[in-house]
Amino acid sequence: MATESRPIRPWWMTGLLVFCAFMTFVYVPWDLFLKPVARDEEVWFGFRFHGHAAKLLALPHWAVYAAGMVGFLRMRRWMWPWAAVYGAQVTLAMVVWPLLYVDGAKAIASAVVSGLLFGGVTWLLWRARPLFRPERPRFRDRYGEWALVTGASSGIGREFARALAREGCSIVLSARREERLRELAGELERESAVRTRVVPLDLERAGAAEELARAVSDLEVGILVNNAGFGSIGPLVNQPAERVRAMVELNCTAPALLARLALPSMLARRRGAIIFVGSVAGMVPMPLHALYGATKAFDNSLGEALHEELRGSGIDVLALEPGSTETEFQMRAGEAPHGGESSERVVAKALAALGERPSLVSRSFDWIAVNVGLRLLSRETLIAGVRRAAERRLPK
Ligand SMILES: NC(=O)c1ccc[n+]([C@@H]2O[C@H](COP(=O)([O-])OP(=O)(O)OC[C@H]3O[C@@H](n4cnc5c(N)ncnc54)[C@H](OP(=O)(O)O)[C@@H]3O)[C@@H](O)[C@H]2O)c1
């Protein structure tokens, strides 16, 4: 029956949770019941209230912090937009209050610093919409029994398989390393009690996507995760010609064909989901990862366009745009190791965003950096900056 996916709470939100718990159980009860009425003071929108008015206005504060504690703990959907709205009220209060009640230059400094600080938290809360636990049916009930995950033998694909199995989906696992797929299939059957099918396949080969589609033609594939992909750092001129062809086949041709082949039956059932694993590397041209970036721009674009094209058809499409993620990718791409987000987090965010929006840039930092860059810098300066970032990833 309906269950919910595991919430992922970033560290800063855990800080807010602890703060709300402190306010709910310690500070506001003390303020309400122990503090003398004559000394009581409350601030709303930057305006001070005293005495009985303050006592009365502590009640909505208490309710807000208690709701915030439960909301952050359970990652409730109703936290968006209300947590951000309350954050905006606090930000306004922190700007207005010093301007009204503090003298001299200190007032301006305090208003600016606290405005930036609380404004930043409010902005994070506004952007956190996909993190709040959706009250929704399981993916199996929403899209159909089977999910097909390409590149399931490691990294992001393996986590998609695990997360979708926890959603009750039976999983088709595809990649080249059959042993790894069989191991994962055993784990999913044991731990999530779902069915699995292993289809070992090299998606770089012409005709492989059609072969994969035939291998699952007897199943109701409700979710397609187009995840298999690779990159290769360094100037294009140094890439062997067959690697160029392989990258385009795997990163572009295979996902487009698999989507094309999966769509007719999804459309007939009027339900389904397709996830294209693109990349932040596809948002801005990336010298020294030029071909990889171009293939990921293809995935980002295809996913976002299909999201709109299929609006109202019952089929949800998401272009997932992860930044650096800790998988085998960096090693295979010949990059110097540089860490990144965990696959588990990337996948949890993606599944929360599916059906909610056309695309998701996994890390807020990447979203800010790219969007600020696109709006404020010339293309030339931006691409030169991206080149310097890519240079830092070249093997020493
Ligand atoms: N990690 C990052 O920093 C990052 C950032 C943005 C986007 N991405 C994207 O995320 C996706 C998953 O990558 P990952 O980070 O999870 O890397 P990964 O750990 O290297 O996983 C790549 C997966 O693709 C499969 N694969 C590679 N070549 C294949 C082929 N010819 N045929 C079939 N399957 C093939 C691999 O399995 P086999 O080797 O067993 O075939 C593996 O399961 C890729 O599309 C990548 O572009 C990654």
The ligand as a Gaussian input file, in Angstrom:
#p B3LYP/6-31G(d) Opt

LIG

0 1
 N       29.362000      11.091000     -11.217000
 C       29.216000      12.334000     -11.636000
 O       29.942000      13.238000     -11.188000
 C       28.130000      12.666000     -12.615000
 C       27.737000      14.001000     -12.725000
 C       26.734000      14.336000     -13.623000
 C       26.139000      13.350000     -14.384000
 N       26.545000      12.063000     -14.272000
 C       25.891000      11.065000     -15.139000
 O       25.336000      10.061000     -14.324000
 C       25.196000       8.870000     -15.079000
 C       25.680000       7.698000     -14.238000
 O       27.051000       7.845000     -14.002000
 P       27.714000       7.498000     -12.597000
 O       28.207000       8.749000     -12.034000
 O       26.846000       6.637000     -11.796000
 O       29.016000       6.703000     -13.122000
 P       29.417000       5.181000     -13.031000
 O       29.515000       4.752000     -11.615000
 O       30.633000       5.062000     -13.882000
 O       28.208000       4.404000     -13.710000
 C       28.021000       4.374000     -15.091000
 C       27.092000       3.232000     -15.430000
 O       26.916000       3.197000     -16.844000
 C       27.165000       1.872000     -17.313000
 N       27.739000       1.875000     -18.630000
 C       28.892000       2.472000     -19.029000
 N       29.133000       2.180000     -20.305000
 C       28.116000       1.379000     -20.734000
 C       27.808000       0.751000     -21.954000
 N       28.617000       0.855000     -23.010000
 N       26.679000       0.027000     -22.041000
 C       25.860000      -0.120000     -20.981000
 N       26.101000       0.455000     -19.783000
 C       27.223000       1.189000     -19.672000
 C       28.158000       1.324000     -16.306000
 O       28.085000      -0.109000     -16.239000
 P       29.055000      -1.143000     -16.965000
 O       30.441000      -0.583000     -16.937000
 O       28.899000      -2.374000     -16.138000
 O       28.521000      -1.314000     -18.333000
 C       27.653000       1.892000     -15.011000
 O       26.638000       1.090000     -14.498000
 C       25.977000       9.092000     -16.370000
 O       25.086000       9.344000     -17.422000
 C       26.808000      10.333000     -16.080000
 O       27.056000      11.061000     -17.245000
 C       27.510000      11.703000     -13.411000

